[in-house]
Amino acid sequence: MEKDERIASQINKLEEKFKNSGQDVSSYLDGLLYQRYLTYWDYIHLDTLLSLQVPRTYFPDEEIFIMYHQITELYFKLILHELKQLVDDKSQDLDFFIERTTRINSYYQALVTSFGIMIKGMEKEQFLRYRMALLPASGFQSVQYRMIELYATPMENLVHHTERTHFSEEHTVEELYEHIYWKKGATDLQSGEKTLTLKQFEYRYTPRLIRIAKQVKGRTLYHKFKALPEASRNNPQLIDALKKLDHNANINWPLVHMGSAYRYLDRENGAVNATGGTNWKDFLPPSFQKIIFFPTLHTKEELDNWGKHWVEHTFSPLHNQK
């Protein structure tokens, strides 16, 4: 009897749910009868996923290179998934803020700890050969990485550090975008002009990035944090999570790239150029860029020494192993 009542209750709820669709619930129940059983491989589109690795050369390790970058982009998508929830949330719920920020940190930590695949997981000679078939493509062209920055912090915090004091939230998105830090990382090493890598990226993604920057203006993750009640803003767990996010995104992640770049591109007689022509030795070090999402959460000493502790204790051993 109890089971019959539960089923009747569920049918009533389904009728309520579908009454505005123009179909009665019996039509949807018929659909369930005709529908195939769901399989794991269909649900995650496994065959499609495994067909997305298309090497440009015959070197076996190129497939590792492709897959790792695809995995990285999926993690970036997860980070953006959480950031969008935080930016869109109007509840100012402290637990929600901490939980989502903690999730983002877990994604970054997975990326950082897995980068050994790139540092030690490929033959150097294979990499130096197949990379020439990838020109002018570059990881610099990851638009999701730029989107993460726009969702996390006001654009004035992303202006190149040599010009940052001249800009504020009073400037337009377009003005700030023209002086964003990463553009200086994709200038031709000889002429100082924009590389083809940057020109390609700007042509494809500038309208989208400008649109996102306008959508989140005044309500980035940093803005959302500052709008919390004072008791929530002073919560040690939240502060710790946000500081870890700053370190993960703006110190740990760039510097594991430095480890990989030194492993494959550094030479005693001079560094090999990156595939996109980016000046990676000047662009990747966090102590050079000083990109900080939440500057008021860090002490003056921490800001002055941004990234240096990581270099001394983590990067040096990597450099000695090349």
N, C-alpha and C positions, 0 to 999 in steps of 0.2 A: 504494500500500500504506500509506504514511504517513498519507494522508488518511483511509482507511478506519479505521485505528487511532484517529485523533483523533476521528472521529465516534462510534465505538464507546465511547470513553472518555467523551464528552459524554453519550451515552445512559445509560451507567451512573450518571453523576453526577445526571442528571435522575431516574432511577428511585429513587436514594437520597433525593433531595430530596422527592419526592412520595409516598413509600411510606406516610407517616403520614396522608395526606389521605383515605384510603378509595378512591382512584382509582389506576389504574395509569397509567404514563407515556403509553401509547398514547391514552388519553382526552384528555390535554392536547395531544398532537400533533394529534389530530382538531380540537381547538379552534383551533389555529393555522391549520389549513386553512380553517376557516369564517370566521375573523376578517378583517374588512376591513383594508385598508392604512390606516395612520395618516397623517393629514394635519396640517399645521401648525395650521390653523384649529381643528381638532377638539382637538388636544393642549392648546392654551392657551385653549380655549373663547372664541375670538375674538368670535363673534357675541354671546355673552352679555356679554362684557366691554364691547363697544361699545354695548350697550343699557342700561348702568347709569347713564348721564348723563341725568337727568330734571330739567330746569330748572323752577323755580317761576314764572318770569316770561318775558316775551318779549324781554328784553335779551340780545343775542348774547354779551356777555362773561360772563354767568353760567355758561355752559358751561365757559369757561376756569377759573373759580373752582371748579367742581365737580371737573373733571378733575385739577386740581393737587392738591386735597385727597385725592382718591382715590390719586394717585401717591404722595403723602406717606405715606398709611397703608400702602401696599405696602412702602415703604422701612422704615417702623417694623416691619412684619412680618419683614423681612429681619434687622433689628437684633435683634429678639427671637429669631429662629431661631438666631443666633450666640450670644446670651447664654445661652439654654437649654442649648446644647452645653457652654459653659464651666462653667455651674453644675452640670451633671450629670456632668461629666468627673471621673474619679477617678485619672487617670494622673499628674497633676501634671507633665505634659510641657510644658517651657518653649516649645518651638517651636509646639506646638498653641495655647498661650495667646497667644503673640504673633501668630500668623497670624489667629486668630479676632478678636482685638482690632483688628488692622489692617483686617480686613474691615469691622468695625463703623464704623471711622473713614472708610472709603471711602464707605459709605452716607451717613453724616452730611455728608461733604464734597459729595457729589452734591446733597443736599437744600439745603445752605447756598448753594452756588453757583447753584442753579437758582431761588432765591427771587426773582431779578430778574423772573421771570414774574409774581409777585404784586406786586412793587414798581412795575414800569413797564409791565406787560403788559396792563393793563385801563384803560378810560376811567373817570376818577374819578367823573364824573356818573352813568354807568351803575351803578357799584358802589354809590354812595350811595343809589340808588333801589331796586335789586333786593335789597340787603341787608335792607330793611325787610320783605320777604316771607319772610325766613329766621328771624325771631324765634320763640322764644328760642334757636335752635340756635347753637352756638359751637364753634370749634376747641378751646376749653377742655374740651369733652366727649370728647376723644380718649382712650379708655381704654388704648390701646396705649402712648401716651406715659407714662401713669402706671405701666403694667406694666414698662416699661423701667427706670424709677426704682427700682421694688421689686426687680427682679433685680440692679440694679447696686450698691446700697449699703444698709446697715442703715437701718431706718425712723427711728431716732433722728437720722440725718443729714438726714431729710426734714421733721422738725418745723420749724415756723416759727421763723425765727432769733431772734425776740423771746422765745421760750419754750424754745429748744433746750437751754440749760444746766440746765433742770429735769428733763430726760428722759435715760434711758440704756437699754441693752439689757435691763435688769432689768424694765422696764415691759412690759405685755402689748401684743400687736399692736393690740388694740382701743383701748387708751389712747393709743398713739402715733398711730393713724389719726385719732382725733378732733382731734389737734393738727397734722395734716399741713399743710404750708405753703400748698398750692394752694387750700385751702378759704377762706382769707382773701382770695383773689383773685376770689371769686365771691360777694361780699356786696353787697347793694343799696347804691348810692352815697348814698342819702338816709337810709334807715332802719337800715342796718347789718345787716339780716336776710339770710338766705340767698336768693339769687336763684332763680327758677324753673329756670334753667339748672343750677344746682348741685343742686337738689332732684331734677330729672329724672335727673341723672347718678348721684347717690347711690342712688336707688331702683333703677336698673337694674344698677349695677356694684359697689356696696359689698360684697355677699356674695362676688363673684369676687375683688375686690382683697384682701379679708381672707384668703380661702383661699390666694391666691398668697403673700401676706406670711408666712403661717404655714408654707407649704411651703418657702420659701427662708430662713426665720429661721436665722441662724447659718451660712448657706452662700451668701450673695450673692457677686457677683463680687469685691467687696472682701474678703470672708472668704476666698474661694478664693485670692486673691493673698497674703494674710497667712499662709495655710497652706502656701505653697510653701517649698521649702528655701531657706535664706538666700542661697545663690549665685544662685538663680533670682530671688529678690526684688530682688537688687541688680543684676540685668541691665539695662544702660542702655537697650537696645532695648525691653524690656518696660515700663520706667518711662516712657519717652518715649511709647509707644503709649497707656498708661493716662492719662497727663497730657493727651494730645491728645484722648482720649475725653472727659475731664472738660471740656475747653475747648469741644469740639464740641457736647456735649449741654447744657452749662450756661452757656455764654457765647455762642458763635456762633449757635446755633439760636434762642435767645430774642431775640437782638438783631437778627437779620434780620427777625423778626416786628415788632420795634420800628420798623424802617425802613418796613415796610409800613403799620403803624398810623399813623405820622406822615404818610405819603404820602396816606392816604385819610381819616383821622379827625381829624387835628390842624387846628385853626382858630385864627386870631388872637384871637377872642373866646371861646375855650374849646374843649376837645376834644369830639368827638362820642362818645357812648357806644358801646361795643362791643355786638354783637347780643345777647350773653348778659348784658349789664349788668355785665360784669367791669370792675374799675378798672384798665385795662391800663397806665396810666402808672406805677402803683405795683406792678403784678404782674409785668410783663415784664422790667424791668431786673435783670440778674444781680447787680449791686452792691447791690440792695435785698434780694434773696432769699438770696443767698450759699448756693445749693445746690451742694455739692461732694461728689462721689461718693467720692473717695479723698484725704481731707484730709491724711494723713501724707506724701503724695508731693510736697506743695507747700511752699515756704518760707513763713515768716511774712509776708514782704513780699508774696508772691504772694497769700496768703489775704487780707491787709488791702486789697489793691488789686484784688480779684476783679472782672473785667469792665471795669474803668475804662480800661485801655489800648485795648481794642477800641472803646469809646465814642469816645475821643479821635481815633483814627486811622481808624475805619471809619464809625461812625455819623454823625459830624458832616457829612461830605460827602453822605451820603444825605439828611440833614435839609435841607441847603441846596438840594437838587434838587427838593424838593416843590413 
